[in-house]
Amino acid sequence: MRNQVSERLVSRGLRHYLAPWYLTYAILGLITSGMLPFLMPLMVASTTGKPGLIAYVIGAYNIGLLTAPLLGKFAQRYQLFRPVFFSGFIALILGLGAATQISAFGGWVPLALLCGVGAGAVATVAPLFVIDFAPKDEWDARIGWLQSFSGGGQLAGSSSQD
């Protein structure tokens, strides 16, 4: 079985399994897993002067991530993959952009929630692109590459903190 998969990868070529939008998944990894976990707590602590509030903001972000299954089901039921995918990025950009201008704790919680919803939307819909638009025999390779791009983004984001 493993040899069949390897032979298929070689015969079809690596480019067959990659899509340009995989780079957006690398950007998602860079932002949500590489930079956001480091920068958001630093920004909250420095703007509010109260490091104890970081837990509430990170908690709001994680609650936003819990919307991912609902967003995935919505996207799949109504075939709104692209709108949900790009809306997730817009939510992330708006949340992070506005967060750089906020100094009051009351503004941080809804922005973190918005970022969590956006990250959840993108992270859920990306594999659905593969499952709904690629042949079943290509799912493993395509999802593997998708995860590799995400991991590469995480690595780039976390190593930029040094």
C-alpha positions in Angstrom: 0.0 0.0 0.0 2.7 2.4 1.0 4.6 1.7 -2.3 1.5 2.4 -4.3 1.1 5.9 -2.7 4.8 6.6 -3.3 4.5 5.5 -6.9 1.4 7.7 -7.4 3.2 10.7 -6.0 6.2 10.2 -8.3 4.1 9.4 -11.4 1.7 12.3 -11.0 4.4 14.7 -9.8 4.5 16.8 -6.7 2.9 19.8 -8.4 -0.3 17.8 -9.0 -0.9 17.6 -5.2 -0.2 21.3 -4.5 -2.6 24.2 -4.9 -1.8 27.9 -4.8 -4.1 28.5 -1.9 -1.9 26.2 0.3 0.2 29.3 0.8 -2.8 30.9 2.6 -2.8 28.0 4.9 0.9 28.6 5.6 0.0 32.2 6.4 -2.7 31.0 8.8 -0.1 28.8 10.5 2.3 31.8 10.7 -0.4 34.0 12.3 -2.5 31.8 14.5 0.1 29.3 15.7 3.3 31.1 15.2 2.9 34.7 16.1 -0.5 35.2 17.8 0.2 33.1 20.8 3.3 35.1 21.5 2.2 38.6 20.4 -1.3 38.7 21.9 -0.2 38.2 25.5 2.6 40.7 25.1 0.2 43.3 23.6 -2.4 42.8 26.3 0.2 43.0 29.1 1.9 46.1 27.7 -1.3 48.0 26.8 -3.3 47.2 29.9 -0.5 47.0 32.4 -2.2 43.9 33.8 -0.7 40.6 32.8 -3.4 38.7 34.7 -5.9 39.7 31.9 -4.0 37.6 29.3 -6.0 34.5 30.3 -9.3 36.2 29.5 -8.1 37.3 26.1 -6.7 33.9 25.2 -9.8 32.3 26.5 -12.0 34.5 24.2 -9.7 33.5 21.3 -10.2 29.8 22.1 -14.0 30.2 22.5 -14.0 31.7 19.0 -12.1 28.6 17.7 -15.0 26.5 19.0 -17.2 27.9 16.2 -15.1 26.0 13.7 -17.4 22.9 13.4 -20.5 25.1 12.9 -18.7 27.2 10.2 -17.5 24.0 8.5 -21.0 22.5 8.5 -22.4 25.8 7.2 -19.8 26.0 4.4 -20.4 22.4 3.4 -24.2 22.5 3.5 -24.5 25.7 1.4 -21.3 25.2 -0.7 -19.9 28.5 0.6 -16.3 27.3 1.0 -14.6 30.4 -0.5 -16.7 33.0 1.2 -16.2 31.3 4.6 -12.5 30.8 3.9 -11.9 34.4 2.9 -14.2 35.8 5.6 -12.1 34.0 8.1 -9.0 35.8 6.9 -10.8 39.1 6.9 -11.9 38.5 10.5 -8.4 37.7 11.5 -7.0 40.8 9.7 -9.6 43.1 11.2 -9.2 41.6 14.7 -5.4 41.8 14.7 -5.4 45.2 13.0 -7.8 46.7 15.5 -6.0 45.1 18.4 -2.9 47.2 17.6 -5.0 50.3 18.3 -6.7 49.1 21.5 -5.4 49.9 25.0 -8.6 49.1 27.0 -9.2 45.6 28.2 -12.9 45.7 27.2 -11.8 45.9 23.5 -9.4 43.0 23.7 -11.9 40.3 24.5 -14.2 40.8 21.4 -11.2 41.2 19.1 -9.7 38.0 20.4 -13.1 36.3 19.9 -13.2 37.6 16.3 -9.7 36.3 15.7 -10.7 32.9 17.0 -13.7 32.7 14.8 -11.7 33.8 11.8 -8.9 31.2 12.5 -11.5 28.5 13.1 -13.2 29.3 9.8 -10.0 29.1 7.7 -8.6 26.0 9.5 -11.9 24.1 9.0 -12.7 25.0 5.5 -9.2 24.4 4.1 -9.4 20.5 4.5 -13.0 20.7 3.1 -11.6 22.1 -0.1 -9.5 18.9 -0.5 -12.3 16.5 0.5 -15.0 18.1 -1.6 -12.9 18.9 -4.7 -10.2 16.3 -5.0 -10.5 12.6 -5.8 -10.6 10.4 -2.7 -7.3 8.6 -3.6 -5.6 12.0 -3.4 -6.9 13.1 0.0 -4.0 11.7 2.0 -1.3 13.4 -0.1 -3.1 16.7 -0.4 -4.1 16.9 3.3 -0.5 16.0 4.2 0.9 18.8 2.0 -1.7 21.2 3.5 -0.6 20.3 7.0 3.1 20.7 5.9 2.4 24.2 4.7 0.6 25.0 8.0 3.5 23.6 10.0 6.0 25.6 7.9 4.0 28.8 8.7 4.0 27.9 12.4 7.7 27.3 12.3 8.4 30.6 10.5 6.1 32.5 12.9 7.6 31.0 16.1 11.2 31.3 14.9 10.6 35.0 14.1 10.1 35.6 17.8 13.8 34.9 18.5 
